[in-house]
Amino acid sequence: MPSDATAVNWTPSGKPFLAADYVNDGKKHLLLAASGSVATIKIPNIIHALSHCPDLSIRLILTSSAHEFLQGQSAEQPTLAEIGRMPNVGGVYLDGDEWSEPWVRGAAILHIEIRRWADLLVVAPLSANSLAKMSLGLADNLLLSVVRAWDTTGLIDGIRKHIIVAPAMNTAMWMHPVTQKHLRILEGEWGMEIAQDGWIEVIRPVQRTLACGDTGNGAMRDWSEIVAVVIQRLDLGNSTA
Ligand SMILES: Cc1cc2nc3c(=O)[nH]c(=O)nc-3n(C[C@H](O)[C@H](O)[C@H](O)COP(=O)(O)O)c2cc1C
């Protein structure tokens, strides 16, 4: 049974997605992802803002929790089908897409193809759960398999590509000591700002009254700031219409 995303987007021509088919498409490839935070509802804003970049192609991965926030339940929460029809969106993926066909030798492996395709991965929002898994190297869904298969040296893809994450969580989650441990790995060991050979950039959250009513740090940075970082990192500044 194809997942929602597969049915809409993944193989519109029935042909498996292969990164090699897009090497010379003249586009920058943004792999955008969301994990299970309320800030997932900002994904349509981010995509809409980037729809004015003519040389950009976007593929979106949602964890199963993130998918819960985009079911068409309100005007600001469109369905994946609607997101899939937004300009520049070339594919929307859920965990089920990794296994949409029984795998046989020689068949494409989606999380590897997506990794090869991406010039930049942006996880916005990054939930506390996915932050923890990322820092520990767990790979039990499509998004985390891409993150775990990231070419951190650049020796495989020929270039060291970057991952930007924008954590978003309840204030108590943010202040929990384990969060600081995970951040120390992402920023202190793998971070671009600290290590010359780092590949991760953390866009730290801000203080706000959160959706749950608590006030404090943990809110995802405004989506427009994330868009600005993407435009800068992918050098899209001259291509916005
Ligand atoms: C309505 C709702 C809002 C949530 N908001 C957040 C949030 O902002 N940040 C967060 O880290 N977890 C939040 N959670 C909890 C995560 O969705 C949960 O930990 C989930 O396992 C995350 O899975 P994922 O990291 O695979 O997406 C929320 C849960 C619900 C039901």
The ligand as an SDF file (V2000), in Angstrom:
LIG
                    3D

 31 33  0  0  0  0  0  0  0  0999 V2000
    0.7040   18.1720   19.6820 C   0  0  0  0  0  0  0  0  0  0  0  0
    2.1380   17.7780   19.9240 C   0  0  0  0  0  0  0  0  0  0  0  0
    3.1270   18.7120   19.8570 C   0  0  0  0  0  0  0  0  0  0  0  0
    4.4550   18.3530   20.0450 C   0  0  0  0  0  0  0  0  0  0  0  0
    5.4290   19.3110   19.9520 N   0  0  0  0  0  0  0  0  0  0  0  0
    6.7110   18.9700   20.1090 C   0  0  0  0  0  0  0  0  0  0  0  0
    7.7310   19.9390   19.9660 C   0  0  0  0  0  0  0  0  0  0  0  0
    7.4960   21.1260   19.6810 O   0  0  0  0  0  0  0  0  0  0  0  0
    9.0330   19.5340   20.1050 N   0  0  0  0  0  0  0  0  0  0  0  0
    9.3620   18.2470   20.4130 C   0  0  0  0  0  0  0  0  0  0  0  0
   10.5500   17.9510   20.5230 O   0  0  0  0  0  0  0  0  0  0  0  0
    8.4140   17.3030   20.5690 N   0  0  0  0  0  0  0  0  0  0  0  0
    7.0940   17.6320   20.4170 C   0  0  0  0  0  0  0  0  0  0  0  0
    6.1210   16.6750   20.5420 N   0  0  0  0  0  0  0  0  0  0  0  0
    6.5210   15.2900   20.8510 C   0  0  0  0  0  0  0  0  0  0  0  0
    7.0730   14.5660   19.6080 C   0  0  0  0  0  0  0  0  0  0  0  0
    6.1510   14.6160   18.5470 O   0  0  0  0  0  0  0  0  0  0  0  0
    7.4380   13.1320   19.9740 C   0  0  0  0  0  0  0  0  0  0  0  0
    8.5290   13.1510   20.8880 O   0  0  0  0  0  0  0  0  0  0  0  0
    7.7640   12.2840   18.7750 C   0  0  0  0  0  0  0  0  0  0  0  0
    8.1670   10.9950   19.2250 O   0  0  0  0  0  0  0  0  0  0  0  0
    8.8580   12.8780   17.9040 C   0  0  0  0  0  0  0  0  0  0  0  0
    9.1710   11.9640   16.8830 O   0  0  0  0  0  0  0  0  0  0  0  0
   10.1450   12.3390   15.6830 P   0  0  0  0  0  0  0  0  0  0  0  0
   11.3680   12.9370   16.2880 O   0  0  0  0  0  0  0  0  0  0  0  0
   10.4070   11.0280   15.0230 O   0  0  0  0  0  0  0  0  0  0  0  0
    9.4190   13.2680   14.7750 O   0  0  0  0  0  0  0  0  0  0  0  0
    4.7970   17.0220   20.3430 C   0  0  0  0  0  0  0  0  0  0  0  0
    3.7760   16.0620   20.4280 C   0  0  0  0  0  0  0  0  0  0  0  0
    2.4730   16.4360   20.2320 C   0  0  0  0  0  0  0  0  0  0  0  0
    1.4090   15.3700   20.3470 C   0  0  0  0  0  0  0  0  0  0  0  0
  1  2  1  0
  2  3  1  0
  2 30  2  0
  3  4  2  0
  4  5  1  0
  4 28  1  0
  5  6  2  0
  6  7  1  0
  6 13  1  0
  7  8  2  0
  7  9  1  0
  9 10  1  0
 10 11  2  0
 10 12  1  0
 12 13  2  0
 13 14  1  0
 14 15  1  0
 14 28  1  0
 15 16  1  0
 16 17  1  0
 16 18  1  0
 18 19  1  0
 18 20  1  0
 20 21  1  0
 20 22  1  0
 22 23  1  0
 23 24  1  0
 24 25  2  0
 24 26  1  0
 24 27  1  0
 28 29  2  0
 29 30  1  0
 30 31  1  0
M  END
$$$$
